[in-house]
Amino acid sequence: MYYKAMLLLSIILNVSAQLILKFGMKNVNVDMLQTNTVYQKITNTLNPWFFGAMLFYGASFFIYAVVLSKMEVSRAYPISVVTAMILLLLFSVLFLNESMTLSKVAGIILCTGGILLILN
């Protein structure tokens, strides 16, 4: 039973990593491959938000690996992906001012229906 809680923790860490990465990359020069100096390239990649996101991704990966030792991948992965999609949509609308469209809502509803079919 604890593996379900671990799966949820893994999802939350993954979603947090996505949001941290998105937030942190707002102020990074996206043309870092075209910068002239090595110093500019290093400072663009040494963004603390980037490393924070990597830390959360790593923790999520480790916990998810433990979950897979106790749960079928054909159940764990779809649950993980769709739950992450739902949480990312909600949090990106709330915190990153991204748009909520009818097509996004319809997609989430369809994915949720698919998860319910997989779980039964």
Number of C-alpha atoms within 10 A of each C-alpha: 7 8 17 13 11 16 23 19 16 26 25 19 22 26 24 21 24 20 19 19 20 16 16 17 16 9 10 14 15 11 9 16 11 10 13 9 10 9 9 15 16 11 12 19 15 11 15 13 18 20 16 16 23 17 15 21 20 16 17 23 16 12 19 23 14 14 21 16 10 13 17 10 12 11 13 18 15 17 22 18 14 19 20 21 18 19 15 18 19 15 16 17 13 12 10 13 9 12 12 13 9 9 9 14 13 11 14 17 14 13 19 17 11 14 18 11 9 12 11 5
